[in-house]
Amino acid sequence: MKDEEMKGVHSPMTLTKIETEEQFNELLQNDTVLFFKHSLTCPVSAEAFEEYQTFIAEHSQLATAYLAVQEARPLSNYIAETFDIKHQSPQAIFFKQGKPTWNDSHWRIKNESLTENLPK
């Protein structure tokens, strides 16, 4: 796993970037997970990624990771096929006990929508 330092309005935190099915399946061992698909070249994805960062800064106990679509296309396809979720980027997906409970993409990825759809 690769970690990157997030610096911004919130205190610095570590974000986990994953690239393999094994890493993803390990992540799903957590009860509740937020997973983010990020495009490194899309301005909409950059804005959604900022919303994702804001949300996880406010929910630091939540298991989360992201992938960069350009670097981990096989994993992105695996998630789409395994869970029957149409691939999009940016895309946020909540999982509860290994099953997707909510997903959305593009401009609809906001701190507010993530907060409203956080599995209980």
C-alpha positions in Angstrom: 0.0 0.0 0.0 1.1 3.5 -0.7 0.4 6.3 1.7 0.2 10.0 0.8 0.1 12.9 3.2 -3.0 15.1 3.0 -2.4 18.7 3.8 -5.2 21.3 3.8 -7.7 22.8 6.0 -7.7 19.8 8.3 -4.8 18.4 10.3 -2.4 16.3 8.2 -3.5 12.7 7.8 -2.5 9.6 5.9 -4.5 8.4 2.9 -4.1 4.8 1.8 -3.9 4.2 -1.9 -4.4 0.5 -3.0 -3.8 -1.2 -6.3 -4.6 -4.9 -5.9 -7.5 -7.2 -5.3 -5.8 -8.6 -2.3 -5.4 -5.1 -0.7 -9.1 -4.4 -1.5 -10.3 -7.6 0.0 -8.3 -7.0 3.1 -9.9 -3.6 3.4 -13.3 -5.2 3.2 -12.6 -7.2 6.4 -13.6 -4.0 8.2 -17.2 -3.6 9.2 -17.8 -0.3 7.4 -15.6 0.9 4.5 -15.6 4.0 2.3 -13.8 3.4 -1.0 -13.0 6.1 -3.6 -12.1 5.8 -7.3 -10.1 8.8 -8.3 -9.0 10.0 -11.8 -5.7 11.8 -11.7 -6.6 13.8 -14.8 -10.2 14.9 -14.2 -11.0 18.2 -12.6 -14.3 16.9 -11.3 -12.5 14.0 -9.7 -10.1 16.5 -8.0 -13.0 18.4 -6.5 -14.7 15.1 -5.4 -11.4 13.9 -3.9 -11.3 17.1 -1.7 -14.8 16.3 -0.5 -13.7 12.8 0.3 -10.7 14.1 2.2 -12.9 16.5 4.2 -15.3 13.6 5.1 -12.6 11.2 6.2 -10.9 13.9 8.3 -14.3 14.2 10.1 -14.7 10.4 10.4 -11.1 9.3 11.2 -12.3 6.0 12.7 -13.7 4.9 9.3 -11.8 2.4 7.3 -11.1 3.9 3.9 -8.8 3.7 0.9 -8.7 4.9 -2.7 -7.4 3.9 -6.1 -6.1 6.0 -8.9 -7.9 4.7 -12.0 -5.0 5.3 -14.3 -2.7 3.1 -12.1 -5.2 0.4 -11.0 -7.6 -0.2 -13.8 -7.7 -4.0 -13.2 -8.8 -3.4 -9.6 -11.4 -0.8 -10.7 -12.8 -3.3 -13.1 -12.8 -6.1 -10.5 -14.9 -3.9 -8.1 -17.3 -3.0 -10.9 -17.8 -6.7 -12.0 -17.7 -8.3 -8.5 -20.3 -5.9 -7.0 -22.3 -5.1 -10.2 -21.6 -1.4 -9.8 -21.1 0.5 -13.1 -17.5 1.9 -13.1 -17.3 5.7 -12.9 -14.6 8.1 -11.8 -14.8 9.8 -9.5 -16.9 7.3 -7.6 -17.5 6.8 -3.8 -18.7 3.5 -2.5 -19.8 2.6 1.0 -19.5 -1.1 2.1 -21.0 -2.6 5.2 -19.9 -6.1 6.1 -18.4 -6.6 2.7 -21.4 -5.5 0.7 -22.0 -2.2 -1.1 -24.7 -0.1 0.5 -24.4 3.1 -1.5 -22.4 4.6 -4.3 -22.4 7.8 -6.3 -20.2 9.7 -8.6 -19.0 13.0 -10.0 -20.6 16.2 -8.6 -22.8 14.2 -6.2 -19.8 13.3 -4.1 -20.0 15.8 -1.3 -19.2 15.8 2.4 -22.9 16.1 3.0 -24.0 13.2 0.8 -21.2 11.0 2.3 -22.4 11.9 5.8 -26.0 11.2 5.0 -25.2 7.8 3.5 -22.7 6.6 6.0 -23.9 3.1 7.0 -25.1 2.8 10.6 
